[in-house]
Amino acid sequence: MSRRGWFAFAAMSSIWGVPYLFIKIALDGGAPPAGVAFARVVLAAVVLLVLAARAGTLAPLRGRMRWVALYGIVEIALPFPLIAFGEQRLPSSLAAILIASVPLMIALLSLRFAGAERPTATRMAGLLIGFAGVVTLVGVDVSHRPGELPGALAVLGAAAGYAVGPLVLKRHLVELDPRATMGASLAVAAGVLALPAALTVPAHAPSAGAVASIVVLGLLCTALAFVIFNVLIAEAGPARASVITYLNPVVAVGLGVLLLGEQPDSGTVAGLLLVLAGSWLSTGGRLPPGIVPRVRGRQPRPAAADAPGWTRTSNPRLRRPVLYPVELRGPATILATGGDGRGADPSG
């Protein structure tokens, strides 16, 4: 992957590891689950659509709205309530393991729908090792309650949506401005979630902590996160992008140790090592650019002229185009420019 792809991968692994903490605060503060999902989606949609409108990047969505709607439903509107339904009937550890099946589902779907994303033997081994690491990390609750099967099917349905969404985005929407694409998708999801939220309005206003948590969920964990996720899919492809599902539990465990005083056991350490090894293998088995020592001060060239993170320029004295590395950009630039650094000028 390119430097930009590695940066987006690291950012998403961290950002989507913290929502559970803020969701817990919001729920404890009196906000209902459907209300939390609806509020964060609406807030993120408004922010991204305003940014896209100011940049003049909404027009290209015409003719693509069916794909935008499909992405908004399978990636956002359906998984949110399905996971909430499932976790009411399943141990959270089992739910986390089922969600961690997303990279494996994408690998299987890629065999039929995305030939370029077909996993190699090394990447497939990494996916299996990473999945084993998640199982070791979060553990398996051996209790068997009669109502677990519907919950497990619901969570697997959410995982299937998370697997289909990136493939739809990569195939039909990835060349569009991510603020416009994600903003419109979130607006579609908000429309779907509006009725459940209206039916569960609380009798009392949520606490200030709950409101603050929803704001963080909307701005950081939804608006910024989905824009970076769009960039990650464009740079690395759906299969590699989905590996963040393995690293999110690692972040959650780390937050538990730092903020809640939890003590990691041997299973946690073993799971962490398996997750890191599996993630490394499933993303290509190479170190991020900049870690590998340069030879005589020259950067390694990608094998393909259209490799992510590089740009081409023509030189009349050479027989073929020259490749130059694209500079790494931070999350503020990604959100403000849509990931291409062009600002409000859609022509570049």
Legacy VTK file of the C-alpha trace (Angstrom):
# vtk DataFile Version 3.0
C-alpha trace
ASCII
DATASET POLYDATA
POINTS 348 float
0.000 0.000 0.000
1.041 3.618 -0.451
1.951 5.924 2.422
-1.432 7.583 2.068
-3.117 4.196 2.238
-1.160 3.227 5.358
-2.057 6.509 7.008
-5.753 6.012 6.266
-5.492 2.409 7.492
-3.945 3.490 10.805
-6.477 6.301 11.226
-9.463 4.037 10.611
-8.118 1.315 12.893
-8.008 3.899 15.678
-11.143 5.942 14.952
-13.482 2.960 14.648
-12.069 1.433 17.807
-13.524 4.158 20.042
-17.260 4.442 19.144
-18.243 1.720 21.597
-16.986 3.821 24.496
-19.037 6.861 23.440
-22.093 4.756 22.587
-21.956 3.323 26.097
-21.784 6.843 27.591
-24.707 8.004 25.435
-26.872 5.014 26.365
-26.071 5.377 30.069
-27.003 9.054 29.767
-30.566 8.269 28.710
-30.339 8.232 24.901
-32.094 5.272 23.222
-30.083 3.097 20.773
-32.146 4.122 17.721
-31.878 7.769 18.731
-28.095 7.559 19.067
-27.747 5.980 15.610
-30.123 8.486 13.997
-28.552 11.549 15.654
-24.966 10.667 14.749
-25.935 9.864 11.146
-27.911 13.111 10.723
-25.093 15.206 12.196
-22.495 13.596 9.945
-24.721 13.915 6.864
-25.310 17.641 7.431
-21.599 18.362 7.920
-20.464 16.436 4.838
-23.233 17.723 2.551
-22.441 21.325 3.526
-18.742 20.771 2.783
-19.573 19.072 -0.530
-21.967 21.859 -1.528
-19.353 24.519 -0.784
-16.857 22.588 -2.902
-19.379 22.173 -5.732
-19.043 18.378 -5.837
-22.683 17.307 -5.474
-23.577 17.484 -9.170
-21.671 14.300 -10.177
-23.969 12.303 -7.887
-26.729 12.615 -10.490
-27.166 9.260 -12.154
-25.409 7.488 -9.271
-28.065 7.861 -6.588
-29.184 4.240 -6.810
-25.656 3.162 -5.878
-25.448 5.855 -3.206
-28.742 4.620 -1.752
-27.601 0.999 -1.891
-24.355 1.862 -0.109
-26.166 3.926 2.532
-28.575 1.088 3.263
-26.181 -1.897 3.321
-23.262 -0.098 5.007
-25.080 2.160 7.495
-28.868 1.882 7.828
-29.151 -1.906 8.181
-26.000 -2.808 10.189
-26.621 -0.267 12.969
-30.011 -1.642 14.126
-29.039 -5.257 13.343
-26.031 -5.053 15.651
-28.136 -3.428 18.371
-30.723 -6.210 18.011
-28.034 -8.882 18.074
-26.208 -7.555 21.118
-29.436 -7.664 23.120
-29.348 -11.452 22.692
-25.641 -12.255 22.366
-22.559 -11.830 24.545
-20.577 -8.861 23.246
-17.536 -11.095 22.725
-19.436 -13.355 20.329
-20.858 -10.335 18.489
-17.325 -8.961 18.038
-16.155 -12.275 16.591
-19.049 -12.389 14.132
-18.368 -8.819 12.973
-14.707 -9.740 12.538
-15.808 -12.134 9.781
-16.163 -9.141 7.412
-12.693 -9.491 5.794
-13.326 -13.178 5.172
-16.717 -12.386 3.585
-15.116 -9.772 1.330
-12.467 -12.287 0.298
-15.188 -14.770 -0.690
-17.275 -12.130 -2.497
-14.170 -10.922 -4.333
-13.779 -14.339 -5.946
-17.038 -13.674 -7.818
-17.489 -9.903 -8.049
-14.017 -8.307 -7.850
-11.360 -10.270 -9.645
-8.674 -7.699 -8.926
-9.334 -8.118 -5.184
-8.893 -11.882 -5.129
-6.745 -12.774 -2.113
-3.379 -14.425 -2.605
-2.343 -17.381 -0.464
-0.377 -15.040 1.818
-3.282 -12.636 2.274
-5.755 -15.469 2.866
-3.453 -16.913 5.520
-3.275 -13.479 7.096
-7.080 -13.201 7.151
-7.394 -16.532 8.934
-4.630 -15.703 11.426
-6.193 -12.309 12.139
-9.615 -13.870 12.675
-8.070 -16.385 15.084
-6.486 -13.444 16.890
-9.850 -11.725 17.326
-11.333 -14.930 18.732
-8.408 -15.219 21.164
-8.526 -11.531 22.040
-12.180 -11.183 22.941
-12.802 -14.792 23.990
-15.895 -16.901 23.461
-18.764 -16.916 25.914
-19.728 -20.568 26.301
-23.213 -19.837 27.669
-26.038 -20.989 25.442
-29.291 -19.087 25.729
-32.345 -20.042 23.652
-32.507 -16.625 21.983
-28.918 -16.528 20.717
-29.571 -17.813 17.192
-31.681 -14.821 16.024
-29.076 -12.473 17.493
-26.230 -14.289 15.739
-28.086 -14.171 12.418
-28.704 -10.441 12.883
-25.028 -9.709 13.538
-23.997 -11.866 10.573
-26.455 -9.844 8.471
-24.736 -6.665 9.610
-21.351 -8.188 8.749
-22.656 -9.073 5.275
-23.697 -5.450 4.793
-20.254 -4.280 5.860
-18.764 -6.677 3.293
-21.011 -5.629 0.378
-20.732 -1.877 1.020
-17.013 -1.458 0.205
-17.384 -3.486 -2.987
-20.240 -1.221 -4.144
-18.206 1.855 -3.280
-15.076 0.649 -5.062
-16.941 -0.381 -8.196
-19.387 2.505 -8.659
-18.579 5.490 -6.419
-14.920 5.646 -5.519
-14.013 8.200 -8.199
-16.507 10.745 -6.791
-15.768 13.273 -4.078
-15.932 11.323 -0.773
-17.680 14.170 1.073
-20.519 14.123 -1.451
-20.734 10.329 -1.614
-20.627 9.799 2.131
-22.902 12.762 2.875
-25.585 11.524 0.487
-25.258 7.940 1.753
-25.634 9.091 5.348
-28.696 11.146 4.371
-30.293 8.020 2.880
-29.459 6.086 6.054
-30.938 8.876 8.192
-34.207 8.580 6.276
-34.328 4.849 6.962
-33.497 5.304 10.667
-35.948 8.182 11.204
-38.976 5.998 11.971
-37.262 3.767 14.594
-35.866 6.899 16.249
-39.299 8.560 16.310
-40.848 5.489 17.932
-38.281 5.463 20.757
-38.128 9.129 21.793
-37.156 9.208 25.507
-39.468 10.765 28.083
-36.614 12.858 29.486
-33.835 14.733 27.741
-30.482 12.880 27.650
-27.670 14.080 29.891
-25.006 16.546 28.787
-22.498 13.691 28.617
-24.799 11.764 26.297
-25.218 14.765 24.002
-21.453 15.358 23.922
-20.870 11.692 23.114
-23.332 11.862 20.207
-21.519 14.924 18.848
-18.198 13.059 18.978
-19.807 10.039 17.328
-21.259 12.200 14.565
-18.233 14.363 13.782
-15.294 12.046 14.463
-16.568 8.474 14.285
-18.981 9.024 11.381
-18.277 12.131 9.268
-14.478 12.080 9.339
-14.310 8.300 9.571
-16.409 7.636 6.466
-14.411 10.129 4.401
-11.139 8.479 5.426
-12.698 5.067 4.801
-13.545 6.180 1.253
-9.913 7.228 0.754
-8.693 3.923 2.197
-10.858 1.877 -0.193
-9.623 3.955 -3.123
-5.987 3.462 -2.091
-5.967 -0.114 -0.823
-9.135 -1.779 -2.124
-12.049 -3.275 -0.154
-10.208 -6.408 0.963
-7.266 -4.650 2.593
-9.475 -1.856 3.924
-11.672 -4.357 5.766
-8.716 -5.580 7.853
-9.340 -2.617 10.183
-12.095 -4.854 11.598
-9.324 -6.922 13.204
-7.545 -3.936 14.716
-10.614 -2.199 16.165
-10.893 -4.685 19.075
-7.216 -4.059 19.831
-7.961 -0.348 20.236
-11.003 -1.153 22.375
-8.907 -3.367 24.659
-6.248 -0.658 24.884
-8.830 1.915 25.929
-10.086 -0.476 28.578
-6.583 -0.829 29.984
-5.821 2.902 29.908
-9.183 4.363 30.958
-10.902 1.598 32.898
-7.910 0.019 34.617
-8.463 -3.395 33.061
-5.590 -5.869 33.262
-4.704 -7.774 30.063
-4.192 -11.516 30.486
-2.138 -13.987 28.470
-5.034 -14.503 26.048
-5.154 -10.777 25.347
-1.425 -10.647 24.590
-1.594 -13.736 22.363
-4.628 -12.356 20.536
-2.903 -9.026 20.007
0.142 -10.711 18.438
-2.055 -12.836 16.169
-4.093 -9.820 15.068
-0.997 -7.795 14.243
0.627 -10.690 12.355
-2.567 -11.503 10.464
-3.212 -7.856 9.578
0.333 -7.479 8.281
0.063 -10.565 6.085
-3.440 -9.770 4.815
-2.415 -6.258 3.742
0.413 -7.627 1.607
3.105 -8.679 4.059
5.137 -5.524 3.563
6.179 -2.736 5.888
4.721 0.776 5.440
6.752 3.112 3.192
9.401 4.968 5.143
10.167 2.050 7.471
12.111 0.094 4.872
15.624 1.620 4.521
16.154 3.436 1.252
18.926 2.326 -1.078
21.206 5.218 -2.060
18.474 7.677 -1.120
16.071 6.466 -3.788
12.476 5.488 -3.088
11.237 2.080 -4.290
9.074 2.237 -7.389
5.766 0.433 -7.545
5.447 -2.442 -9.962
2.458 -0.931 -11.762
2.293 2.541 -13.251
-1.103 3.104 -11.695
-0.131 1.989 -8.177
-1.992 3.895 -5.438
-0.082 6.758 -3.898
1.893 7.594 -7.072
1.154 10.045 -9.833
2.331 10.069 -13.409
3.789 12.886 -15.476
4.900 12.889 -19.079
8.429 13.718 -20.203
8.986 14.022 -23.958
12.591 12.850 -23.553
11.530 9.537 -21.998
9.746 6.645 -23.646
7.309 6.160 -20.761
5.784 8.285 -17.986
7.715 8.988 -14.802
6.187 8.152 -11.418
6.404 10.491 -8.461
5.156 9.673 -4.942
2.065 11.522 -3.714
2.672 13.305 -0.399
0.940 12.093 2.762
-1.941 14.224 4.006
-3.474 14.466 7.461
-7.115 13.858 8.462
-7.974 17.578 8.480
-6.873 17.850 4.852
-8.761 14.697 3.904
-12.009 16.044 5.355
-11.557 19.549 3.946
-10.472 18.508 0.456
-12.162 15.163 0.073
-8.853 13.313 -0.006
-7.413 14.731 -3.203
-6.032 18.032 -1.926
-7.868 20.057 -4.588
-10.098 22.092 -2.287
-13.153 23.695 -3.782
-11.948 23.430 -7.373
-13.378 20.140 -8.723
-11.306 20.452 -11.880
-8.075 20.014 -9.894
LINES 1 349
348 0 1 2 3 4 5 6 7 8 9 10 11 12 13 14 15 16 17 18 19 20 21 22 23 24 25 26 27 28 29 30 31 32 33 34 35 36 37 38 39 40 41 42 43 44 45 46 47 48 49 50 51 52 53 54 55 56 57 58 59 60 61 62 63 64 65 66 67 68 69 70 71 72 73 74 75 76 77 78 79 80 81 82 83 84 85 86 87 88 89 90 91 92 93 94 95 96 97 98 99 100 101 102 103 104 105 106 107 108 109 110 111 112 113 114 115 116 117 118 119 120 121 122 123 124 125 126 127 128 129 130 131 132 133 134 135 136 137 138 139 140 141 142 143 144 145 146 147 148 149 150 151 152 153 154 155 156 157 158 159 160 161 162 163 164 165 166 167 168 169 170 171 172 173 174 175 176 177 178 179 180 181 182 183 184 185 186 187 188 189 190 191 192 193 194 195 196 197 198 199 200 201 202 203 204 205 206 207 208 209 210 211 212 213 214 215 216 217 218 219 220 221 222 223 224 225 226 227 228 229 230 231 232 233 234 235 236 237 238 239 240 241 242 243 244 245 246 247 248 249 250 251 252 253 254 255 256 257 258 259 260 261 262 263 264 265 266 267 268 269 270 271 272 273 274 275 276 277 278 279 280 281 282 283 284 285 286 287 288 289 290 291 292 293 294 295 296 297 298 299 300 301 302 303 304 305 306 307 308 309 310 311 312 313 314 315 316 317 318 319 320 321 322 323 324 325 326 327 328 329 330 331 332 333 334 335 336 337 338 339 340 341 342 343 344 345 346 347
